[in-house]
Amino acid sequence: MVTININGIDVQASKDMTVLEAAEKVGIYIPTLCHHPDLPTFGACRVCMVEADGRLVTACRAPVKDGMVVKTDTERVNRVRRNVVALILAYHNQDCQSCVKNNNCKLQEVSSFVGITQEHMERFRRQVPELKNDSSNPVFTRDFSRCILCGICIRTCQEINGVEAIDFGFRGYETSVVTLGNKPLFDSKCESCGECVERCPTGALAIKDYKAPEREVKTICTYCGVGCGIYLGVRGDKVVSVRGDKENPVSRGNLCVKGRFGYSFINHPERLKVPLIKKDGEFQEATWDEALSLVAAKFKEIKD
């Protein structure tokens, strides 16, 4: 263990921790955009810049060392952060009201924290990329005007799923997240698992026809025998969303395309809600006790 000082607070940290992890340990907020707890550090966005022993460093990649003095809220640090975020916003779609991530967006959160004003924005020429959105995937869309090139979707696909369906393509101002050959997602090897959508900090990746749930119900996915944990989002009497349960020891929050998006059958009017037993050649509704007794009797016949 080592001791570092963050904003006047002595913090005990293990030697393998970063400055960002040490700050989070004591509840000190450092803004980030490209960092995600499920992924290794990347250090691309530079929004987590702090002063460590008088030097500007990225908190997500800077290792702690004994006696280090860290300041997270100096004018020098804030100036760098504001310039970085303002540059991102200069190439970003500002129609937040229609975005599925409105009020749940990391870019909004960080912009508010670093104090972006109209004056900051006027220093940079606004130029939103004119790229056609990719709606080829049946369950989610890609809006390039909201992408901040954080790389979280790419690293999720490569490092968590091992699919490698997307990567950075082109250069400079034209840099974007592309599939092999820059084909639509539907024509790529994307498996539509939605893990990239789940981790995207903005509305660049958004579920089609998304509705925010009123409440969530913890349960187990019904599709196969793996036992993935899920939270069903409920609105009224309908299931409108699914998210993975990170506490589940089997899936740890990860889901396949069926588990995340294949829930529409729950709302189908012809969905079976009670057991059916065939009597006189026709299925008739029965109680669970009747159904289980029948199954037990059939098992006994097989065993005998």
C-alpha positions in Angstrom: 0.0 0.0 0.0 1.0 3.6 -0.6 -0.3 6.9 0.6 -1.1 9.7 -1.8 -2.7 13.1 -1.2 -5.7 14.1 -3.3 -7.1 17.6 -2.8 -5.7 17.7 0.7 -7.0 14.2 1.6 -4.6 11.4 2.4 -5.7 8.2 0.5 -4.4 4.7 1.1 -4.1 2.9 -2.2 -2.6 -0.3 -3.5 0.4 0.0 -5.8 -1.4 -1.3 -8.8 -4.2 1.4 -8.6 -4.4 4.4 -10.9 -5.1 8.0 -9.7 -8.6 7.7 -10.9 -9.3 4.5 -8.9 -7.8 6.1 -5.8 -10.0 9.1 -6.2 -13.1 7.0 -6.7 -12.2 5.1 -3.6 -12.8 8.2 -1.4 -15.6 9.6 -3.5 -13.7 12.3 -5.4 -15.3 12.8 -8.8 -13.0 13.0 -11.9 -14.8 13.4 -15.2 -14.2 10.8 -17.8 -15.6 9.9 -21.3 -13.5 7.0 -22.6 -13.2 5.1 -19.3 -15.5 2.2 -18.4 -15.1 -0.1 -15.4 -15.7 -3.2 -17.5 -12.7 -2.3 -19.8 -8.9 -1.7 -19.4 -7.8 2.0 -19.3 -7.6 3.7 -22.7 -6.6 7.3 -22.1 -8.1 8.7 -25.3 -10.4 11.5 -24.3 -8.0 13.4 -22.0 -11.0 14.6 -19.9 -9.7 13.0 -16.7 -6.6 15.3 -16.7 -5.3 16.1 -13.2 -2.2 17.7 -11.7 0.1 15.1 -10.1 3.2 16.5 -8.5 2.8 19.6 -10.6 2.5 17.7 -14.0 -0.6 17.2 -16.0 -1.4 13.5 -16.3 -4.4 11.4 -17.3 -5.9 10.1 -14.1 -7.1 6.8 -15.7 -3.6 5.8 -16.7 -1.3 7.4 -14.1 -0.2 4.9 -11.5 -0.1 6.0 -7.9 3.2 6.3 -6.0 4.0 7.0 -2.4 3.9 10.6 -1.4 2.2 11.7 -4.7 0.3 15.0 -4.4 -2.7 15.2 -6.8 -5.0 18.2 -7.5 -8.1 17.6 -9.5 -9.7 21.1 -9.5 -7.1 23.7 -10.4 -7.6 26.4 -13.1 -4.9 24.8 -15.2 -6.7 21.4 -15.1 -10.2 23.0 -15.7 -8.9 25.0 -18.7 -7.6 21.8 -20.4 -10.8 19.9 -19.7 -13.1 22.7 -21.0 -11.1 23.0 -24.2 -11.2 19.2 -24.8 -15.0 19.0 -24.1 -15.7 22.1 -26.2 -13.8 20.5 -29.1 -15.9 17.4 -28.8 -19.1 19.4 -28.7 -18.1 21.4 -31.7 -18.4 18.2 -33.8 -21.5 16.9 -31.9 -25.2 16.9 -32.6 -26.7 19.4 -30.2 -30.3 18.2 -30.5 -30.3 16.6 -27.0 -34.1 16.7 -26.5 -34.7 14.0 -29.1 -31.8 11.9 -28.1 -32.6 8.6 -26.3 -29.7 9.3 -23.8 -31.0 12.8 -22.8 -30.5 13.3 -19.1 -28.6 10.0 -19.0 -25.6 11.1 -21.1 -22.0 11.1 -20.0 -21.2 14.0 -22.3 -24.0 16.1 -20.8 -22.7 15.2 -17.3 -19.1 16.1 -18.1 -20.0 19.3 -20.0 -22.0 20.5 -17.0 -19.2 19.6 -14.5 -16.4 21.3 -16.4 -18.5 24.5 -16.9 -19.0 24.7 -20.7 -20.6 28.0 -21.7 -21.7 29.6 -25.0 -18.5 31.6 -24.9 -16.4 28.5 -24.9 -18.3 27.1 -27.8 -18.0 30.2 -29.9 -14.2 29.8 -29.9 -14.5 26.8 -32.1 -16.2 26.5 -35.5 -19.1 24.1 -35.4 -19.0 21.4 -38.0 -21.1 18.3 -37.4 -20.1 15.3 -39.6 -22.5 14.7 -42.5 -22.7 11.0 -42.3 -25.8 8.9 -43.0 -27.0 7.1 -39.9 -26.8 3.3 -40.0 -30.2 1.8 -39.4 -29.6 -1.6 -41.0 -29.4 -3.5 -37.7 -32.9 -4.7 -36.7 -32.6 -3.7 -33.0 -30.4 -0.6 -32.7 -29.1 2.4 -34.8 -25.8 4.2 -35.2 -26.0 8.0 -35.2 -22.5 9.2 -36.3 -23.4 12.8 -35.4 -23.5 11.8 -31.7 -20.3 9.7 -31.7 -17.4 11.1 -29.6 -14.9 8.5 -30.8 -14.3 7.3 -27.2 -13.6 3.7 -28.5 -15.7 2.0 -25.8 -17.9 0.2 -28.4 -14.8 -1.0 -30.3 -13.1 -2.3 -27.1 -16.3 -3.9 -25.9 -16.6 -5.8 -29.2 -12.9 -6.8 -29.2 -12.0 -7.4 -25.5 -15.3 -8.6 -24.0 -17.1 -10.4 -26.9 -14.1 -11.2 -29.1 -16.1 -10.5 -32.2 -14.1 -7.6 -33.6 -16.9 -6.4 -35.8 -15.9 -2.7 -35.6 -12.8 -0.5 -35.4 -11.6 3.0 -36.1 -11.4 3.8 -39.8 -10.1 6.7 -41.9 -8.0 9.6 -40.5 -8.2 13.1 -39.1 -11.6 14.8 -39.2 -13.0 11.8 -41.2 -12.2 9.3 -38.4 -15.2 7.2 -37.5 -16.2 3.8 -36.2 -16.6 1.4 -39.1 -17.1 -2.2 -40.0 -14.8 -4.2 -42.2 -15.1 -2.6 -45.7 -17.3 0.2 -44.1 -20.4 -2.0 -44.7 -23.7 -1.5 -42.9 -23.8 -3.3 -39.5 -26.4 -5.8 -40.9 -23.8 -7.0 -43.5 -21.0 -7.2 -41.0 -20.2 -10.0 -38.5 -21.9 -8.0 -35.7 -23.9 -10.4 -33.5 -26.4 -7.7 -32.3 -25.7 -8.6 -28.7 -26.1 -4.9 -27.7 -23.1 -4.9 -25.4 -21.7 -1.8 -27.2 -25.1 -0.1 -27.0 -25.2 -0.8 -23.2 -21.8 0.9 -22.7 -22.0 3.8 -25.2 -21.8 7.0 -23.1 -23.9 9.1 -25.6 -26.8 8.5 -28.1 -24.5 7.3 -30.9 -25.7 3.8 -30.3 -29.4 3.6 -29.5 -32.1 0.9 -29.2 -34.9 1.3 -31.8 -38.3 2.3 -30.4 -36.8 2.6 -26.9 -39.1 3.3 -24.0 -37.9 4.2 -20.5 -39.2 1.7 -17.9 -41.2 2.8 -14.8 -39.7 0.0 -12.7 -37.5 -3.1 -13.0 -38.0 -6.7 -12.0 -35.0 -9.0 -11.3 -35.2 -12.4 -12.9 -33.5 -15.0 -15.1 -33.4 -15.2 -18.9 -35.7 -17.9 -20.2 -34.0 -18.7 -23.5 -31.4 -21.4 -22.6 -30.0 -23.2 -19.6 -27.0 -20.8 -18.9 -29.0 -18.9 -16.3 -28.1 -15.3 -17.2 -29.4 -12.7 -14.8 -31.5 -9.9 -16.2 -33.6 -6.9 -15.1 -36.9 -6.6 -17.0 -37.9 -3.0 -17.5 -41.7 -2.7 -17.0 -43.9 0.2 -18.1 -47.6 -0.2 -17.3 -48.4 -3.9 -18.0 -45.7 -4.3 -20.7 -42.0 -5.3 -20.7 -40.1 -2.5 -22.6 -36.5 -3.2 -21.9 -33.9 -5.7 -20.6 -30.5 -5.1 -19.0 -28.0 -7.5 -17.6 -27.5 -8.2 -13.9 -23.9 -7.5 -13.1 -24.2 -9.4 -9.8 -25.2 -12.6 -11.5 -22.2 -15.0 -11.1 -22.9 -16.7 -14.5 -23.3 -13.8 -16.9 -21.9 -10.8 -14.9 -24.1 -8.4 -16.8 -23.4 -9.7 -20.3 -26.2 -10.9 -22.6 -26.7 -12.3 -26.1 -29.0 -10.9 -28.7 -31.9 -13.1 -27.6 -31.5 -12.3 -23.9 -31.3 -8.5 -24.5 -33.7 -8.0 -27.4 -35.9 -11.1 -27.7 -38.5 -10.2 -25.1 -41.4 -9.1 -27.4 -43.1 -12.5 -27.0 -43.8 -11.6 -23.4 -46.3 -9.0 -24.5 -47.9 -11.2 -27.2 -51.7 -11.7 -26.8 -51.4 -15.4 -27.6 -48.6 -16.1 -25.0 -49.3 -19.0 -22.7 -49.9 -17.9 -19.1 -51.2 -21.1 -17.6 -50.3 -24.8 -18.3 -52.2 -26.7 -20.9 -53.0 -30.4 -20.7 -54.4 -32.5 -23.6 -57.7 -34.0 -22.8 -59.8 -35.9 -25.4 -57.4 -34.7 -28.1 -57.6 -31.0 -27.2 -55.4 -28.8 -25.0 -57.3 -27.4 -22.0 -56.2 -25.0 -19.2 -55.0 -26.6 -16.0 -53.5 -25.6 -12.7 -49.8 -25.8 -11.9 -50.5 -28.6 -9.4 -52.3 -30.6 -12.1 -49.5 -30.0 -14.6 -46.7 -31.0 -12.2 -48.6 -34.1 -11.0 -48.9 -35.2 -14.7 -45.2 -34.6 -15.3 -44.3 -36.6 -12.1 -46.6 -39.4 -13.2 -45.0 -39.6 -16.7 -41.5 -39.6 -15.2 -42.6 -42.5 -12.9 -43.9 -44.4 -15.9 -40.6 -44.0 -17.7 -38.6 -45.0 -14.6 -40.8 -48.1 -14.1 
